[in-house]
Every structure is written in structure tokens, then in C-alpha cells.
């Protein structure tokens, strides 16, 4: 969300909020964060809203510095996951600390497991049918996780999917032998989608 966008909550009667609303609030001072965290449950309670006790937390998230130590004492800046992404600090090309976004490891693992399960269950379908389905699934993954700075994670999923596909093509029968040479020829005929133009997180 753009930094100049104001977020407002309509408090009149009859307004219904989504069942799961994700809100991130950043503070410069830690004491302000603690004060707001104490007030929010009471404020939300007046309108029949609640904060999830396991998903509401304070995260120390600041640029790395040798002069500061986090709660673990290792000087790290801390990271946090939100909606399948991991937010972390990294140096820009100009040498400034900036917030970067990548696919959370747990979400990558879950995606690859689901793709493998699908290939296992549908390994006997014609290759063209498998290709169309896998193409649609990969495009859906790109549509959600296609954020600037996340290209490495997207390429990893793309490459892993080729390996998964080849594995289950090799198990179509006892005589199936899909070497990498054969797989490369298959890829030329049935290429999986390339990485799209990535969008800004602020878009």
C-alpha cells in the first residue's frame, strides 16, 4: 500500500468487516506499539470484532546495525511472514537498506508438495493434458507471488516443477524412461510459462 494512503474504518452500525482482515502497523517507537496493542482489543470489542490471539504479535523489524542487538542477541534485524510472503531487509544497489519480499519457505514447500501430489494422481493422463493443467497452476502461482524482488523463489519453483514432472512421467509404467535428454525435447514442445513481468508490492 502506498505510504500516502490513509486507512479509515467506518464505525457506524451495520458495517460488516471481512472475517479475516490482515493489518500491519509500523511504529518508530516500541512503546507506541505496546500501547496500541493494549488498546486495539478494547476498541475492536466495541464493534463485535476480535483480534486473533495467535496471529497478533509485535515484531522487531529494523535495518541491521552493529550497534543494536535484538532479543536473540545476534544483532539481526528480524523478519516476519505475512500472507505467504517473508519480509526482510537487504541492501539496494545504491547501498541503502530496503525492505524486500520473497515467498515464505513454508509456502514454497506446500506448493511443491501439491504439485507433486497432482502429478502423482494424474501421471497417466496424456502429456498435453498434464501440460495444460500444470501451466494453469504455475500461472496462478506467478499471479500471486509475482512481486519485484521475488524472482529467485519463482525460478526455484519453476525448475522444481520440471523435476517433479519428470519424476512422475518416469513412473507411468515400468518401461517409462524419461531421461533429461528426452525431457528437454518435451520441454521444447510443452514449455512451462516463463517468469512474467513482476509487479511492485505497492501497486
C-alpha positions as CSV (number, residue, x, y, z in Angstrom):
1,X,0.0,0.0,0.0
2,X,1.4,3.4,-0.9
3,X,2.8,5.4,2.0
4,X,0.4,8.3,1.4
5,X,-2.8,6.2,1.6
6,X,-4.9,6.8,4.6
7,X,-6.7,3.7,6.1
8,X,-10.0,4.5,7.7
9,X,-12.5,2.3,9.5
10,X,-16.2,3.2,9.2
11,X,-17.7,2.8,12.7
12,X,-21.4,3.3,12.1
13,X,-23.8,0.5,12.9
14,X,-24.4,-2.2,10.3
15,X,-20.9,-2.1,8.8
16,X,-19.6,-5.6,8.3
17,X,-15.8,-6.3,8.1
18,X,-14.3,-9.3,6.3
19,X,-14.0,-12.3,8.5
20,X,-10.2,-12.2,8.2
21,X,-8.6,-8.7,7.8
22,X,-4.8,-8.5,7.8
23,X,-3.4,-5.3,9.1
24,X,0.2,-4.3,9.6
25,X,1.0,-1.2,11.6
26,X,4.6,0.2,11.8
27,X,5.9,2.3,14.7
28,X,9.1,4.2,15.2
29,X,8.9,3.8,19.0
30,X,8.4,0.5,20.7
31,X,6.4,2.0,23.5
32,X,3.8,3.2,21.0
33,X,3.5,-0.3,19.6
34,X,2.8,-1.7,23.0
35,X,0.3,1.0,23.8
36,X,-1.7,0.4,20.6
37,X,-1.6,-3.4,21.1
38,X,-3.2,-2.9,24.5
39,X,-5.9,-0.6,23.2
40,X,-6.9,-2.4,20.0
41,X,-8.7,-5.4,21.6
42,X,-10.9,-3.0,23.6
43,X,-11.5,-0.7,20.6
44,X,-12.4,-3.6,18.3
45,X,-14.6,-5.2,21.0
46,X,-17.0,-2.3,21.0
47,X,-17.9,-3.3,17.5
48,X,-18.0,-7.0,17.9
49,X,-14.6,-7.6,16.4
50,X,-11.7,-9.6,17.9
51,X,-8.0,-10.0,17.3
52,X,-6.7,-13.5,16.7
53,X,-4.5,-14.2,19.8
54,X,-2.0,-16.3,17.9
55,X,-1.7,-14.1,14.9
56,X,-1.5,-10.7,16.6
57,X,2.1,-10.0,17.7
58,X,4.8,-7.4,17.8
59,X,7.8,-7.9,15.6
60,X,11.1,-6.1,15.9
61,X,11.8,-5.1,12.3
62,X,14.6,-2.6,11.7
63,X,17.6,-2.3,9.4
64,X,20.6,-4.3,10.6
65,X,23.1,-2.4,12.8
66,X,26.2,-3.5,14.7
67,X,25.2,-1.1,17.5
68,X,21.8,-2.8,18.1
69,X,21.1,-6.2,19.4
70,X,17.8,-8.0,19.0
71,X,16.1,-10.2,21.6
72,X,18.3,-13.1,20.5
73,X,21.5,-11.1,20.9
74,X,22.8,-11.7,17.4
75,X,22.2,-8.2,16.0
76,X,19.8,-9.5,13.4
77,X,17.0,-7.2,12.1
78,X,14.2,-9.8,12.3
79,X,11.9,-11.0,9.6
80,X,8.2,-11.9,9.6
81,X,5.8,-13.7,7.4
82,X,2.5,-12.3,6.1
83,X,0.1,-13.8,3.6
84,X,2.6,-16.3,2.3
85,X,5.5,-13.8,2.0
86,X,8.6,-13.2,4.1
87,X,9.6,-9.6,4.6
88,X,13.2,-9.0,5.3
89,X,16.0,-6.3,5.0
90,X,18.5,-6.2,2.2
91,X,20.9,-3.8,0.6
92,X,19.8,-1.9,-2.5
93,X,22.1,-1.3,-5.5
94,X,22.9,2.1,-4.0
95,X,23.8,0.7,-0.7
96,X,20.7,1.6,1.3
97,X,18.8,-0.8,3.5
98,X,15.4,-1.6,1.9
99,X,12.6,-4.0,2.7
100,X,12.5,-7.0,0.4
101,X,9.8,-9.6,-0.1
102,X,10.1,-13.3,-1.0
103,X,7.9,-16.3,-0.9
104,X,7.8,-17.9,2.5
105,X,9.7,-21.2,2.7
106,X,6.6,-22.9,4.1
107,X,4.5,-21.7,1.2
108,X,7.2,-22.9,-1.3
109,X,7.2,-26.4,0.3
110,X,3.4,-26.5,0.3
111,X,3.2,-25.5,-3.4
112,X,5.8,-28.1,-4.5
113,X,4.0,-30.8,-2.4
114,X,0.7,-30.0,-4.0
115,X,2.2,-30.1,-7.5
116,X,3.9,-33.4,-6.8
117,X,0.6,-34.9,-5.5
118,X,-1.2,-33.7,-8.6
119,X,1.4,-35.2,-10.9
120,X,1.3,-38.5,-9.0
121,X,-2.5,-38.7,-9.2
122,X,-2.6,-37.7,-12.9
123,X,0.5,-39.3,-14.3
124,X,-1.4,-41.5,-16.7
125,X,-3.1,-38.5,-18.4
126,X,-1.8,-37.5,-21.9
127,X,1.2,-35.3,-21.6
128,X,-0.6,-32.4,-23.4
129,X,-3.4,-32.5,-20.8
130,X,-0.8,-32.5,-17.9
131,X,1.0,-29.6,-19.5
132,X,-2.2,-27.5,-19.8
133,X,-3.1,-28.1,-16.1
134,X,0.5,-27.5,-14.8
135,X,0.7,-24.3,-16.9
136,X,-2.5,-23.0,-15.3
137,X,-1.3,-23.9,-11.8
138,X,2.1,-22.2,-12.4
139,X,0.5,-19.1,-13.8
140,X,-1.7,-18.9,-10.7
141,X,1.4,-19.1,-8.6
142,X,3.0,-16.3,-10.6
143,X,-0.1,-14.2,-10.3
144,X,0.0,-14.2,-6.5
145,X,3.8,-14.3,-5.8
146,X,5.0,-12.3,-8.8
147,X,6.4,-9.4,-6.7
148,X,9.6,-7.5,-7.6
149,X,12.5,-9.0,-5.7
150,X,10.9,-12.4,-5.6
151,X,12.4,-13.7,-8.9
152,X,14.7,-16.2,-7.3
153,X,11.9,-18.0,-5.4
154,X,9.8,-18.1,-8.6
155,X,12.6,-19.5,-10.7
156,X,13.1,-22.2,-8.0
157,X,9.5,-23.3,-8.2
158,X,9.7,-23.3,-12.0
159,X,12.8,-25.5,-12.0
160,X,11.5,-27.8,-9.3
161,X,8.3,-28.4,-11.2
162,X,10.2,-29.7,-14.2
163,X,12.0,-32.2,-11.9
164,X,8.7,-33.2,-10.3
165,X,7.0,-33.6,-13.7
166,X,9.9,-35.8,-15.0
167,X,9.8,-37.9,-11.9
168,X,6.2,-38.9,-12.3
169,X,6.4,-39.3,-16.1
170,X,9.1,-41.9,-15.3
171,X,6.6,-43.8,-13.1
172,X,3.9,-44.0,-15.7
173,X,5.0,-47.6,-16.4
174,X,7.9,-50.0,-15.8
175,X,9.2,-49.3,-19.3
176,X,9.0,-45.5,-19.0
177,X,12.4,-43.9,-19.3
178,X,12.3,-40.1,-19.5
179,X,15.9,-39.1,-19.5
180,X,16.9,-35.5,-19.2
181,X,17.6,-35.5,-22.9
182,X,14.0,-36.7,-23.6
183,X,12.7,-34.2,-21.1
184,X,14.5,-31.3,-22.8
185,X,12.8,-32.3,-26.1
186,X,9.5,-32.5,-24.3
187,X,10.1,-29.1,-22.8
188,X,10.6,-27.6,-26.2
189,X,7.2,-28.8,-27.3
190,X,5.5,-28.2,-24.0
191,X,7.3,-25.3,-22.2
192,X,6.0,-24.2,-18.9
193,X,5.3,-20.4,-18.5
194,X,8.3,-18.1,-18.2
195,X,8.5,-15.6,-15.4
196,X,6.1,-12.7,-16.1
197,X,6.8,-9.1,-15.6
198,X,6.9,-8.7,-11.8
199,X,4.7,-6.1,-10.1
200,X,5.5,-3.7,-7.3
201,X,4.3,-4.6,-3.8
202,X,2.9,-1.1,-3.6
203,X,0.8,-1.4,-6.8
